[in-house]
Amino acid sequence: MNIKSLLLGSAAALAVVSGAQAADAIVAAEPEPVEYVRVCDAYGTGYFYIPGTETCLKIEGYIRFQVNIGEDVGGDSDWDAVTRGQVQFTAKSDTEYGPLTGVIVMQFNADNATDQEAKLDSAYLDVAGFRAGLFYSWWDDGLSGETDDIGSPVTLHNSIRYQYESGTFYAGISLDELEDSPFYDGEEANNWGVAVGLGGTAGAFSYQITAGYDTDNEEGAVRAMGTVEIGPGTLGLAAVYSTNPNAYYNAAEWAVAAEYAIKATDKLKITPAVQYYGDYGVDGSDFADGDAWKVGLTVDYQIVDNFYAKASVQYLDPEDEDDSTTGYFRLQRSF
C-alpha cells in the first residue's frame, strides 16, 4: 500500500506541475508575411522588383577566358592568357520625367593569380535623355569585326550627355572630361572635349556619324559608318578624318575600313575585313608621313545559348615601321 500511495502521489504531483507549465507556456507570434521577389516586365526581360520598393533591378554579366597572341604580348612571351569577370546592375523606376535609370558595371581582370585588377567600368544615371557619370562615348562604337581601328584610344570618360531618340533615329551632344586621353606637346591631363553623334536605321541599312573636338589640343575628328544587309551577310563601311592627333582620334590623319560579316549558319559568323591608313602614326604633335594597311579575319561561333567562341587574327603593315601579326582566342559565357 505504501508503494501504491507513493506512485499515486507522484502522478498527482506531475499532473499539477504539467498544468502549471501549460498555463505559463509562451505562445509563438504568427510569422509576418514574406514578400517574395516579383517579376518586373515594364522594362523588358530579366528585371525584378527590389522587395519593398517600386524599383526594378536587372543583374547581368559575363565570364571571359582569352589567349592573346603577338610579339612580346606576355612580356618575353608571344602569348598570354587572361580572364575577366564582369557584372552589371541596372535599376529602373518610373518618374514624372520618364524612367530613371542607374547603371553600375564592375569589371575584374586577372593576368594570373597575383596580377589582378578590379575597376569601375561604368557608373551613370539616365533620365529624360540626360546621362551623367562614367560611361563610353559614341567613339567606342565600331564595325562588328576586330580589324577596324576607327575609334579613339580612350572612350570611357566622365561625361554629361543629352541624346534625343525617336524610333529609328537618335542625335545627341556630350561634354567629356579627357584626363585619360593622349596628349601632345607637353599638354597636361586636364582637358575637355565636345562630341556629337547621330545615327539610325532605315530597313536593312544602319548609319552613324560621330564628331569630337579636343579643346586643349585644339584639334578634332569626324567619322561615318554604315552597314547594309547584302546576300548572306552584312557589309560594313567606315571612314574617319582627324585634323591632327587628338583625344578623339590619333591613329592616322584619315582611314577607311570595310568588312563583310558572313552568316554561314545560325551559329557561325565569318568576318574578313581590311583598313587603309593615310599618314599613319604620330610624329610629335603631327601625323607621320607614311601610310599603312591592315587585313584581318574574325570567326564567331555560338556553342550553346549564352556561350560562344571567337577567334581573330590581324596583320598590320605600316610603311615606315615593322609589320606585325596579332590575334586572340576567346571563350565567353554571358548571363
C-alpha positions as CSV (number, residue, x, y, z in Angstrom):
1,M,0.0,0.0,0.0
2,N,2.9,2.4,0.7
3,I,4.3,1.9,-2.8
4,K,0.9,2.3,-4.3
5,S,0.3,5.5,-2.4
6,L,3.8,6.8,-3.4
7,L,3.1,6.2,-7.1
8,L,-0.4,7.9,-7.0
9,G,1.1,10.8,-5.2
10,S,3.9,11.2,-7.7
11,A,1.4,11.1,-10.6
12,A,-0.7,13.7,-9.0
13,A,2.3,16.0,-8.4
14,L,3.4,15.6,-12.1
15,A,-0.1,16.5,-13.2
16,V,-0.1,19.7,-11.1
17,V,3.3,20.7,-12.5
18,S,2.4,20.0,-16.1
19,G,-0.8,22.0,-15.7
20,A,1.1,24.9,-14.3
21,Q,3.6,24.8,-17.1
22,A,0.8,24.6,-19.7
23,A,-0.7,27.7,-18.1
24,D,2.5,29.6,-18.4
25,A,3.5,28.4,-21.9
26,I,4.8,31.2,-24.3
27,V,2.8,31.3,-27.5
28,A,4.9,32.0,-30.6
29,A,3.9,35.0,-32.6
30,E,2.5,34.5,-36.0
31,P,5.2,34.9,-38.7
32,E,4.9,38.1,-40.7
33,P,4.1,37.5,-44.4
34,V,7.1,37.3,-46.6
35,E,7.2,39.5,-49.7
36,Y,8.6,37.3,-52.4
37,V,10.5,38.7,-55.4
38,R,8.1,39.8,-58.1
39,V,8.9,39.9,-61.8
40,C,9.0,43.4,-63.4
41,D,8.1,43.3,-67.1
42,A,7.8,47.0,-67.6
43,Y,11.4,47.4,-68.9
44,G,12.0,44.1,-70.7
45,T,13.1,40.7,-69.6
46,G,15.3,40.0,-66.6
47,Y,14.1,42.7,-64.2
48,F,12.6,42.1,-60.8
49,Y,11.2,44.4,-58.1
50,I,13.6,45.1,-55.2
51,P,11.5,43.9,-52.2
52,G,9.6,46.8,-50.5
53,T,10.2,49.2,-53.4
54,E,8.8,50.0,-56.8
55,T,12.4,49.9,-58.3
56,C,13.2,47.3,-60.9
57,L,16.6,45.7,-60.9
58,K,18.4,43.6,-63.5
59,I,21.7,41.7,-62.9
60,E,23.7,40.5,-65.9
61,G,27.3,40.0,-66.9
62,Y,29.8,37.6,-68.4
63,I,32.9,35.4,-67.8
64,R,35.6,35.5,-70.4
65,F,38.8,33.5,-70.9
66,Q,41.1,34.7,-73.6
67,V,44.5,33.8,-75.0
68,N,46.3,36.7,-76.8
69,I,48.9,36.2,-79.4
70,G,51.5,38.7,-80.6
71,E,55.1,39.7,-80.3
72,D,56.0,40.1,-76.5
73,V,52.3,40.2,-75.6
74,G,53.1,38.3,-72.5
75,G,56.3,40.1,-71.5
76,D,59.0,37.9,-73.0
77,S,56.4,35.5,-74.4
78,D,54.4,35.8,-77.6
79,W,51.2,34.5,-75.9
80,D,49.4,35.4,-72.7
81,A,46.2,34.0,-71.1
82,V,43.8,36.4,-69.3
83,T,40.5,36.0,-67.5
84,R,37.8,38.6,-67.0
85,G,34.6,38.6,-64.9
86,Q,32.1,41.5,-65.4
87,V,28.8,42.2,-63.7
88,Q,26.3,44.9,-64.4
89,F,23.5,46.2,-62.2
90,T,20.7,48.2,-63.9
91,A,18.0,49.8,-61.7
92,K,14.9,51.5,-63.2
93,S,11.9,53.2,-61.8
94,D,9.1,55.4,-63.2
95,T,9.1,59.2,-62.6
96,E,7.1,62.1,-64.0
97,Y,10.0,62.6,-66.4
98,G,10.1,59.1,-67.6
99,P,12.2,56.1,-66.5
100,L,15.0,56.9,-64.1
101,T,17.9,54.6,-64.8
102,G,21.0,53.9,-62.8
103,V,23.8,51.6,-64.1
104,I,26.9,50.2,-62.3
105,V,29.4,47.9,-64.1
106,M,32.2,46.3,-62.2
107,Q,35.0,44.5,-64.1
108,F,37.6,42.2,-62.7
109,N,40.7,41.2,-64.8
110,A,43.3,38.6,-64.0
111,D,46.5,38.0,-65.9
112,N,47.5,35.5,-63.2
113,A,46.9,34.7,-59.6
114,T,48.8,37.8,-58.3
115,D,48.5,40.3,-61.2
116,Q,44.8,41.2,-61.0
117,E,42.7,44.4,-61.3
118,A,39.3,45.4,-60.2
119,K,37.8,48.6,-61.7
120,L,34.6,50.5,-62.2
121,D,33.9,50.1,-65.8
122,S,30.8,52.3,-65.9
123,A,28.5,54.1,-63.5
124,Y,25.9,56.6,-64.6
125,L,22.4,57.9,-64.2
126,D,20.0,58.5,-67.0
127,V,16.6,60.3,-67.2
128,A,14.6,62.1,-69.9
129,G,17.5,61.8,-72.4
130,F,20.1,63.2,-70.0
131,R,23.0,61.0,-68.9
132,A,25.8,61.8,-66.4
133,G,28.6,59.8,-64.9
134,L,31.3,57.4,-66.2
135,F,30.3,55.9,-69.5
136,Y,31.5,55.0,-73.0
137,S,31.2,57.6,-75.7
138,W,29.9,57.2,-79.3
139,W,33.6,56.8,-80.3
140,D,33.6,53.4,-78.7
141,D,31.3,52.1,-81.4
142,G,32.8,50.3,-84.5
143,L,32.1,47.6,-87.1
144,S,31.3,44.1,-85.9
145,G,34.7,42.6,-86.6
146,E,38.0,43.1,-84.9
147,T,40.0,44.7,-87.8
148,D,38.7,48.2,-87.8
149,D,40.7,50.9,-85.9
150,I,38.4,53.9,-86.2
151,G,37.8,54.9,-82.6
152,S,39.6,56.9,-80.0
153,P,42.2,55.1,-77.9
154,V,40.3,56.0,-74.7
155,T,36.5,56.1,-74.9
156,L,35.5,55.9,-71.2
157,H,35.0,59.3,-69.7
158,N,33.3,61.3,-67.0
159,S,30.7,63.0,-69.2
160,I,27.4,64.8,-69.3
161,R,25.3,64.0,-72.4
162,Y,21.9,64.6,-73.9
163,Q,20.5,62.2,-76.5
164,Y,17.3,62.6,-78.4
165,E,15.7,59.3,-79.6
166,S,12.7,58.9,-81.8
167,G,12.0,55.4,-83.1
168,T,14.8,54.6,-85.6
169,F,16.8,57.9,-85.1
170,Y,19.0,59.4,-82.4
171,A,21.0,62.6,-82.1
172,G,23.0,63.9,-79.1
173,I,25.8,66.0,-77.7
174,S,28.2,65.4,-74.8
175,L,30.7,67.2,-72.7
176,D,33.6,64.9,-71.9
177,E,36.4,65.1,-69.4
178,L,39.5,63.8,-71.3
179,E,42.0,63.2,-68.5
180,D,42.9,59.7,-69.6
181,S,43.4,60.6,-73.3
182,P,46.7,61.1,-75.2
183,F,48.3,64.5,-75.0
184,Y,50.9,66.2,-77.2
185,D,53.5,68.9,-76.9
186,G,53.5,68.7,-73.1
187,E,49.8,69.1,-72.6
188,E,48.7,68.3,-69.1
189,A,46.0,65.8,-68.4
190,N,43.3,68.3,-67.7
191,N,41.4,68.9,-70.9
192,W,37.8,68.5,-72.0
193,G,36.1,67.9,-75.3
194,V,32.7,68.2,-77.0
195,A,31.3,65.3,-79.0
196,V,28.2,64.9,-81.1
197,G,26.6,61.8,-82.5
198,L,23.7,60.9,-84.7
199,G,22.5,57.7,-86.3
200,G,19.7,55.4,-87.0
201,T,18.3,52.6,-89.2
202,A,16.3,52.5,-92.4
203,G,15.2,49.0,-93.3
204,A,18.3,46.9,-93.8
205,F,20.6,49.9,-93.7
206,S,22.1,51.5,-90.5
207,Y,24.3,54.5,-90.2
208,Q,26.2,56.6,-87.6
209,I,28.1,59.9,-87.8
210,T,30.3,61.0,-84.9
211,A,32.5,64.0,-84.3
212,G,34.6,65.4,-81.5
213,Y,36.7,68.5,-80.7
214,D,39.6,68.3,-78.2
215,T,39.8,71.8,-76.6
216,D,43.4,71.6,-75.3
217,N,44.9,70.2,-78.5
218,E,42.5,72.4,-80.5
219,E,42.0,69.6,-82.9
220,G,39.0,67.5,-83.9
221,A,37.9,64.4,-85.8
222,V,34.8,63.1,-87.6
223,R,33.7,59.6,-88.5
224,A,31.0,58.0,-90.6
225,M,29.9,54.3,-90.5
226,G,27.2,52.4,-92.3
227,T,26.1,48.8,-92.7
228,V,23.7,47.1,-95.1
229,E,22.5,43.5,-95.4
230,I,23.6,42.0,-98.7
231,G,23.2,38.4,-99.6
232,P,24.2,36.0,-96.8
233,G,25.9,38.7,-94.7
234,T,26.2,42.4,-93.7
235,L,28.6,44.8,-95.5
236,G,30.1,47.4,-93.2
237,L,31.9,50.6,-94.4
238,A,33.6,53.3,-92.3
239,A,35.8,56.4,-92.8
240,V,37.5,58.8,-90.3
241,Y,39.4,62.0,-90.6
242,S,41.4,63.9,-87.9
243,T,42.8,67.4,-88.3
244,N,45.8,66.3,-86.1
245,P,46.4,63.9,-83.2
246,N,43.8,64.5,-80.5
247,A,41.8,62.7,-77.9
248,Y,39.1,61.5,-80.3
249,Y,41.3,60.0,-83.0
250,N,45.1,59.7,-83.3
251,A,45.9,56.6,-85.3
252,A,46.2,58.4,-88.6
253,E,45.1,61.6,-90.4
254,W,42.5,59.6,-92.3
255,A,41.4,56.0,-92.7
256,V,38.9,53.9,-94.5
257,A,37.7,50.4,-93.4
258,A,35.5,47.7,-94.9
259,E,34.2,44.3,-93.8
260,Y,31.7,41.7,-94.8
261,A,30.2,39.7,-91.9
262,I,29.0,36.4,-93.4
263,K,26.4,34.5,-91.5
264,A,27.5,31.0,-92.6
265,T,25.0,29.2,-90.3
266,D,22.7,30.2,-87.5
267,K,25.7,29.7,-85.1
268,L,28.7,30.6,-87.3
269,K,29.7,34.1,-88.5
270,I,32.9,34.8,-90.5
271,T,34.1,38.4,-91.0
272,P,37.0,39.2,-93.3
273,A,38.0,42.9,-93.2
274,V,40.5,45.5,-94.4
275,Q,41.6,49.0,-93.4
276,Y,43.9,51.6,-95.0
277,Y,45.5,54.4,-93.1
278,G,46.7,57.7,-94.6
279,D,49.6,59.4,-92.7
280,Y,49.8,56.7,-90.1
281,G,51.2,57.2,-86.7
282,V,52.2,60.3,-84.6
283,D,55.3,62.4,-85.0
284,G,55.4,64.9,-82.2
285,S,52.2,66.8,-82.4
286,D,51.5,65.9,-86.1
287,F,50.8,62.8,-88.0
288,A,53.6,60.9,-89.6
289,D,54.0,60.8,-93.4
290,G,53.9,57.1,-94.0
291,D,50.7,55.1,-94.8
292,A,49.7,51.6,-93.6
293,W,47.2,48.9,-94.3
294,K,45.7,46.2,-92.2
295,V,43.8,43.0,-93.0
296,G,42.1,40.5,-90.7
297,L,39.7,37.7,-90.1
298,T,37.3,37.1,-87.2
299,V,35.3,34.0,-86.6
300,D,32.4,33.8,-84.1
301,Y,30.7,30.5,-83.1
302,Q,27.8,30.1,-80.7
303,I,28.4,26.8,-78.9
304,V,25.1,26.9,-77.0
305,D,22.8,29.8,-75.8
306,N,24.8,32.4,-74.0
307,F,28.1,30.6,-74.6
308,Y,30.3,31.4,-77.6
309,A,33.8,31.1,-79.0
310,K,35.7,33.8,-81.0
311,A,39.0,33.7,-82.9
312,S,40.6,36.7,-84.5
313,V,43.9,37.3,-86.4
314,Q,45.1,40.7,-87.7
315,Y,48.1,41.7,-89.9
316,L,49.3,45.3,-89.9
317,D,51.9,46.6,-92.4
318,P,53.0,50.2,-91.8
319,E,55.1,51.9,-94.4
320,D,57.8,53.2,-92.0
321,E,57.6,50.5,-89.3
322,D,57.9,46.7,-88.9
323,D,54.8,44.7,-89.8
324,S,53.1,42.7,-87.1
325,T,50.6,39.9,-86.6
326,T,48.3,39.7,-83.6
327,G,45.3,37.7,-82.6
328,Y,43.4,36.0,-79.8
329,F,41.1,33.1,-79.0
330,R,38.2,33.7,-76.6
331,L,35.6,31.7,-74.7
332,Q,32.7,33.7,-73.1
333,R,29.7,32.8,-71.1
334,S,27.1,35.6,-70.7
335,F,24.2,35.7,-68.2
